[in-house]
Amino acid sequence: MPTDYVLFVHGVKTRDRDEFQQSATQLLTGITQAPGSVERTIKPIFFFWGDQSVEAQARLVAGFESSEQKWKQFWFRDFRTEQILEFVGDAALYLSRHVGSNVVRAFYQQVLSQGLKDSRPERGDRLHLVTHSWGTVILFDILFAGRWEDPRLDEGSTADIRDLVQQIRRAFFGLDPNPDGGLPLASINTLGSPIALFTLLKLTGESSHDLSPSLNELIKNLYDRRNGRPLPWQNFAHPGDPIAYPLEGVITQLLQQGSGKRYVAIEDIIHSDPFPRSLRNLGNLLPFTRQRLLPILSGGDAHSSYWANPMVAEAISSVIQASMESPD
């Protein structure tokens, strides 16, 4: 029987592997138990990368604290180190060559060597992506960014990285260096994702971080393989999540060609329950807080709310079921 693999990738501020797997498993349980779901072979893969930037961020905080008298004069110190630093730090460190290379190695080990080792495209196996937050950017960067083709990576501690990235890309249908082989994607599901912001890279000319050319190549090859059926892409966004952005209106900017919109069937799905119950009364009493204050007060809760939301689980279950009914 064909297997539907579901690759879960976490976002920023995730430091505990077990906690991430528990959250992803909760969503997976909702997917498999959603109304209308039928028995099928589903295998989850959990990609954890949240331990790669801990040491560097700890050194930075120690540097702040070494200037004890000045540091104590700053307001919101806990918010700076536990929220802003961990969000921005995860992103900035991944873009560095050292931490980014370590994340690539972790992906190769956890996903290719373990999670997908028994996958068989010829059997009809497929892959579904469920990526949260910055995890979407990390996965797309590994698969599509030109920076991993830089010959300078062949020197020193990154000497193995270009080869690992090539092996990773070879495992996905539709990508060079083997676009006709590998496991095909059956759906993309992004949760609280900032991937829309990467359209800004196209405004400044060529960039090694630009995802568009290879992403466009992938979805076009999948479109042809699927006999003209676009790839379903569900983009879940909580209104109070400051990291989430809509995609329907910018997908043609993210992709290389205007025709890219027909290659994917993209849908922005707004998360129900816009604000945590504890903050609803505050929002009603002070309307300005909806746009100004609530994202700060509830942004963390909103950003992590997708894993336990039944609507998210049902929507992903529905798209997986549709892929079973219309095999590639």
C-alpha positions in Angstrom: 0.0 0.0 0.0 1.4 3.5 -0.8 2.6 5.5 2.1 1.8 9.2 2.7 4.7 10.7 4.5 4.0 13.9 6.5 7.1 16.0 7.2 6.7 18.3 10.2 9.1 21.2 10.6 9.0 23.5 13.6 9.6 27.2 13.8 11.6 29.6 16.0 11.8 29.4 19.8 11.6 25.7 19.9 14.3 24.2 22.0 12.9 20.9 23.2 12.8 18.0 20.7 10.2 16.0 22.8 7.9 19.0 23.2 8.0 19.6 19.4 7.2 16.0 18.7 4.3 16.1 21.1 2.9 19.2 19.5 3.3 17.7 16.0 1.8 14.4 17.1 -1.2 16.2 18.6 -1.8 17.7 15.1 -1.2 14.3 13.4 -3.8 12.7 15.7 -6.3 15.4 14.7 -5.5 14.7 11.1 -6.0 10.9 11.3 -9.1 11.3 13.4 -10.8 14.1 11.5 -14.4 13.5 10.3 -14.4 11.7 6.9 -10.9 10.4 7.2 -10.3 6.8 6.1 -7.7 4.3 6.9 -4.4 5.0 5.1 -0.8 4.5 5.7 0.6 7.7 7.1 4.2 8.0 8.4 5.2 11.2 10.2 8.8 12.6 10.0 9.8 15.2 12.6 12.6 17.5 11.7 14.1 19.2 14.7 16.7 22.0 14.3 16.0 24.1 17.4 19.2 23.2 19.2 21.6 24.7 16.6 21.6 28.3 17.8 21.3 27.8 21.6 25.0 28.3 22.4 25.5 31.4 20.3 22.4 33.1 21.7 23.6 32.2 25.3 26.9 33.9 24.6 25.1 37.0 23.4 22.9 37.2 26.5 26.0 36.8 28.7 27.5 39.8 26.9 24.5 41.9 27.7 24.6 40.9 31.3 28.4 41.7 31.6 27.4 45.4 31.3 25.3 44.9 34.4 24.5 48.5 35.3 23.6 49.6 31.7 21.7 46.4 30.9 19.5 46.9 34.0 18.4 50.3 32.6 16.7 48.6 29.6 13.0 48.0 29.9 11.5 44.5 29.0 14.7 42.6 29.5 13.0 39.3 29.6 10.9 40.1 26.5 14.1 41.1 24.7 16.0 37.9 25.5 13.2 35.4 25.6 11.1 36.7 22.7 12.8 39.1 20.3 16.3 37.5 20.6 15.1 34.0 20.1 12.9 34.9 17.1 15.5 37.1 15.4 18.5 35.0 16.6 17.1 31.8 15.1 16.7 33.5 11.7 20.0 35.4 11.7 22.0 32.4 12.8 20.5 30.0 10.2 21.5 32.4 7.5 25.1 32.2 8.7 27.2 29.6 6.9 28.2 27.6 10.0 24.8 27.2 11.7 23.0 26.8 8.3 25.4 24.0 7.4 24.7 22.2 10.7 21.0 22.5 10.0 21.6 20.9 6.6 23.4 18.0 8.2 20.6 17.6 10.7 18.0 17.5 7.9 20.0 14.9 5.9 20.3 12.7 9.0 16.8 13.0 10.3 14.8 13.1 7.1 16.8 11.3 4.4 18.8 8.8 6.4 16.0 8.0 8.8 12.5 9.3 7.9 12.5 8.6 4.1 14.9 5.7 4.0 12.0 3.2 3.1 10.1 5.5 0.8 9.4 4.2 -2.7 8.1 6.6 -5.3 7.5 3.7 -7.7 5.0 2.3 -5.1 3.0 5.6 -5.2 4.4 7.1 -2.0 4.0 10.8 -1.6 5.1 13.6 0.7 3.1 16.3 2.5 4.8 19.3 4.1 3.6 20.8 7.4 5.9 23.6 8.2 5.6 26.1 11.0 7.0 29.7 11.1 10.6 30.0 10.2 10.7 26.3 9.6 9.1 27.0 6.2 11.9 29.3 5.3 14.6 26.8 6.4 13.1 23.9 4.4 12.6 26.1 1.3 16.1 27.5 1.6 17.6 24.0 1.7 15.6 22.9 -1.3 15.6 26.0 -3.4 18.2 28.7 -2.5 21.2 29.2 -4.7 23.6 29.8 -1.8 24.1 26.1 -1.3 25.7 25.9 -4.8 28.6 28.3 -3.9 32.0 26.6 -4.6 33.4 28.3 -1.5 31.4 25.8 0.6 33.9 23.1 -0.5 36.5 24.5 1.9 37.1 23.8 5.6 34.2 22.7 7.9 31.6 23.0 5.1 33.4 20.8 2.6 30.5 18.2 2.6 27.6 20.6 2.4 27.2 21.0 -1.3 27.1 17.3 -1.8 24.6 16.8 1.1 22.3 19.5 -0.4 22.5 17.8 -3.8 21.5 14.5 -2.2 18.6 16.1 -0.4 17.3 17.8 -3.6 17.7 14.5 -5.5 15.3 12.9 -3.1 12.5 15.3 -4.1 10.7 15.0 -7.5 11.0 17.9 -9.8 14.4 19.4 -8.6 17.8 19.3 -10.2 20.0 17.3 -10.4 17.4 14.6 -10.9 14.0 16.3 -11.7 12.4 13.0 -13.0 13.2 11.0 -9.8 12.5 11.3 -6.1 9.4 11.5 -3.9 6.7 13.8 -5.2 5.0 16.4 -3.1 1.3 16.0 -2.7 0.5 19.1 -0.6 2.2 22.1 1.2 0.7 23.2 4.5 2.3 26.3 6.0 1.4 27.4 9.6 2.1 31.0 10.7 4.6 31.4 7.9 6.6 34.5 6.9 7.5 33.0 3.5 5.6 35.8 1.8 8.3 38.3 2.9 10.8 36.6 0.7 9.2 38.3 -2.3 11.2 41.3 -1.2 14.4 39.5 -2.5 13.1 39.8 -6.0 12.9 43.6 -5.8 16.7 43.9 -5.3 17.8 41.8 -8.2 19.6 38.5 -8.1 20.3 37.0 -4.6 21.7 33.7 -3.5 18.8 33.6 -1.0 16.2 33.9 -3.7 13.9 30.8 -3.6 11.8 31.6 -6.7 13.6 30.0 -9.7 13.9 26.5 -8.2 10.5 26.7 -6.4 8.9 27.5 -9.7 10.8 24.6 -11.4 9.5 22.2 -8.7 5.8 23.2 -9.0 5.9 23.3 -12.8 7.3 19.8 -12.9 4.8 18.6 -10.4 2.0 20.3 -12.4 3.1 18.3 -15.5 3.4 15.1 -13.5 -0.1 15.5 -12.1 -1.6 15.9 -15.6 -2.4 19.5 -15.2 -3.7 19.4 -11.6 -2.2 22.2 -9.5 -0.4 21.4 -6.2 -2.6 22.2 -3.2 -1.0 24.8 -0.8 -2.8 25.7 2.4 -1.5 28.7 4.2 -2.9 28.9 7.8 -2.8 32.3 9.6 -4.0 33.4 13.0 -5.0 37.1 12.9 -3.0 37.7 16.1 0.2 36.0 14.9 2.7 38.7 14.0 4.8 36.2 12.0 1.9 35.0 9.7 1.2 36.7 6.3 -1.3 35.9 3.5 0.0 34.3 0.3 -2.8 34.4 -2.2 -2.1 37.9 -3.3 1.7 37.6 -3.5 2.3 34.1 -4.9 2.9 35.4 -8.4 5.6 37.6 -6.9 7.2 34.7 -5.0 7.3 32.5 -8.1 9.3 33.3 -11.1 6.5 33.5 -13.7 3.1 35.0 -13.6 1.7 31.6 -14.7 2.9 30.1 -11.4 -0.5 30.7 -9.9 -2.0 28.0 -12.1 0.7 25.5 -10.9 -0.5 25.8 -7.3 -4.0 26.0 -5.8 -3.1 28.3 -2.9 -5.6 29.1 -0.1 -5.1 31.4 2.9 -7.1 29.8 5.8 -7.7 32.2 8.7 -7.4 30.5 12.0 -10.6 30.6 14.1 -10.8 32.2 17.5 -8.9 35.4 16.6 -7.8 36.3 20.2 -7.1 34.2 23.3 -10.1 34.2 25.6 -8.1 36.0 28.3 -7.5 39.0 26.1 -10.9 39.3 24.3 -12.4 41.7 26.9 -9.3 43.9 26.7 -9.7 44.1 22.9 -13.3 45.0 23.2 -12.7 47.7 25.8 -9.7 49.2 24.0 -10.2 48.8 20.2 -6.8 50.2 19.4 -5.2 47.2 21.1 -6.3 45.0 18.3 -3.7 46.4 15.9 -1.2 47.8 18.4 -1.0 46.0 21.7 -2.6 42.6 21.3 0.1 41.3 18.9 2.6 41.9 21.6 0.5 40.5 24.4 -0.8 37.4 22.6 1.6 37.0 19.7 3.4 34.0 21.3 0.1 32.2 22.0 -1.2 32.9 18.5 2.0 31.8 16.9 1.9 28.4 18.6 -1.8 27.8 18.4 -1.9 25.9 15.1 -0.7 22.5 16.5 -3.9 22.1 18.6 -6.5 23.6 16.3 -9.1 21.1 15.0 -9.8 23.3 11.9 -6.1 23.0 10.9 -6.1 19.3 11.4 -9.4 18.8 9.4 -8.1 20.9 6.5 -4.8 19.0 6.3 -6.7 15.7 6.6 -9.0 16.7 3.7 -6.1 17.6 1.4 -4.3 14.3 2.2 -7.5 12.4 1.6 -7.9 14.2 -1.8 -4.4 13.1 -2.8 -5.4 9.5 -2.0 -8.5 9.7 -4.2 -6.6 11.3 -7.1 -3.2 9.5 -7.1 -0.4 11.1 -9.1 
